[in-house]
């Protein structure tokens, strides 16, 4: 195999793997962020990854959403008051089917002429970070506050 074909194959495989992770977006079928106003200075922020999104990426996106939310409401700083890391587990089941089914499931022979696909189970684990944040103006921020500009400059998608 020529080197260019090898590198092209590797690039395509990496792209396929990366494209399956949760994009930085509003909450949708593949995950994403949501937020809720509690009062003028406190918000609840959630970022939910899918089963292919690394835990550190979920937390990075959570922090980025906090900074964007502060900026949208004209605040320069925020602190995370509380967080809750959650793991959800979902089991997908692909039940066995006969040879006449339209499902594309690998089949195997058993006792005679009937092809049968056994029931298949796949466990999907999703990581969710949920937290409350407090927003602050310049000069009002506590010592441990995140600077919105610094977060947005350093935390990329």
C-alpha positions in Angstrom: 0.0 0.0 0.0 1.5 3.4 -1.0 2.2 5.8 1.9 -0.3 8.3 0.7 -3.1 5.7 0.8 -2.1 4.6 4.3 -2.2 8.2 5.7 -5.5 8.9 3.9 -6.9 5.7 5.5 -5.7 6.8 9.0 -7.1 10.3 8.5 -10.5 8.9 7.5 -10.6 6.6 10.5 -9.7 9.5 12.9 -12.4 11.7 11.3 -15.0 9.0 11.7 -14.1 8.5 15.4 -14.1 12.3 16.1 -17.3 13.0 14.2 -19.3 10.6 16.5 -18.5 12.6 19.7 -20.8 15.2 21.1 -20.4 18.5 19.3 -20.5 21.7 21.2 -24.1 22.6 20.7 -27.5 23.1 22.4 -28.8 19.9 23.9 -29.9 17.5 21.1 -30.0 13.8 20.2 -26.1 13.6 20.4 -25.9 15.5 23.7 -25.0 19.2 24.3 -25.6 22.0 26.8 -28.6 23.5 28.5 -29.0 26.2 31.0 -31.6 27.6 33.3 -31.8 31.0 35.1 -32.3 30.7 38.8 -32.0 34.5 39.5 -30.1 37.4 38.0 -26.7 36.1 39.1 -27.2 32.3 39.4 -27.7 29.8 36.6 -27.9 26.0 36.4 -25.7 24.7 33.5 -25.6 21.2 32.1 -23.5 19.6 29.5 -24.3 16.0 28.4 -21.9 14.0 26.3 -22.7 10.8 24.4 -21.0 7.4 24.8 -18.1 8.5 22.6 -17.3 11.8 24.3 -14.4 11.7 26.8 -15.0 12.8 30.3 -12.5 15.7 30.1 -14.2 17.0 27.0 -17.6 17.0 28.8 -16.1 19.1 31.6 -14.3 21.4 29.2 -17.5 22.1 27.4 -19.4 22.6 30.7 -16.8 25.3 31.7 -17.0 26.9 28.2 -20.8 27.1 28.4 -20.5 28.8 31.8 -18.2 31.4 30.4 -20.4 32.0 27.3 -23.4 32.4 29.6 -21.6 34.9 31.7 -20.6 36.9 28.6 -24.1 36.8 27.2 -25.4 38.5 30.4 -22.5 41.0 30.5 -20.5 39.5 33.4 -16.7 39.2 33.5 -16.3 36.4 36.0 -18.1 33.3 37.3 -17.6 30.7 40.0 -19.0 27.2 40.1 -21.0 26.9 43.2 -21.7 23.2 43.0 -21.3 20.4 40.4 -22.7 17.0 40.0 -20.9 14.5 37.7 -23.4 11.9 36.6 -23.0 8.8 34.6 -26.0 7.3 32.8 -26.0 3.8 31.4 -28.3 2.7 28.6 -28.5 -0.8 27.2 -29.4 -1.1 23.5 -30.9 -4.4 22.5 -31.0 -5.8 19.0 -33.2 -8.8 19.3 -32.6 -11.9 17.2 -34.5 -12.2 14.0 -35.2 -14.8 11.3 -33.5 -14.9 7.9 -36.5 -13.3 6.3 -36.2 -10.1 8.4 -34.9 -6.9 6.7 -32.6 -6.2 9.6 -28.9 -6.4 8.8 -27.7 -8.6 11.7 -25.0 -11.2 11.4 -26.6 -14.6 11.3 -25.4 -18.0 12.4 -26.7 -21.5 11.6 -28.4 -23.7 14.3 -30.2 -27.0 14.1 -31.2 -27.2 10.5 -32.0 -24.8 7.7 -33.1 -21.7 9.7 -30.6 -18.9 10.1 -31.0 -17.0 13.4 -29.3 -13.9 14.8 -29.0 -14.0 18.6 -30.0 -11.1 20.7 -27.2 -8.5 21.0 -26.7 -6.1 23.9 -24.6 -2.9 23.8 -24.0 -0.8 26.9 -23.8 2.9 26.3 -22.4 5.2 29.0 -23.0 8.9 28.9 -21.3 11.5 31.1 -23.2 14.5 32.3 -21.9 17.5 34.3 -24.5 19.7 35.9 -23.7 22.7 38.2 -24.8 26.0 39.5 -22.7 29.1 38.7 -22.7 32.6 40.1 -21.9 35.5 37.8 -19.9 38.6 38.9 -18.9 42.0 37.4 -15.4 43.3 37.4 -14.3 44.3 40.9 -17.0 42.2 42.6 -15.5 38.8 41.8 -14.1 36.5 44.6 -10.5 35.3 44.4 -11.4 31.9 43.0 -13.5 33.2 40.1 -12.9 32.2 36.5 -12.1 35.1 34.1 -14.6 34.8 31.2 -12.1 36.1 28.6 -9.4 33.6 29.7 -11.7 30.7 29.6 -13.0 31.6 26.1 -9.4 32.1 24.9 -8.1 28.8 26.3 -11.0 26.4 26.1 -11.7 25.5 22.5 -14.0 23.0 20.8 
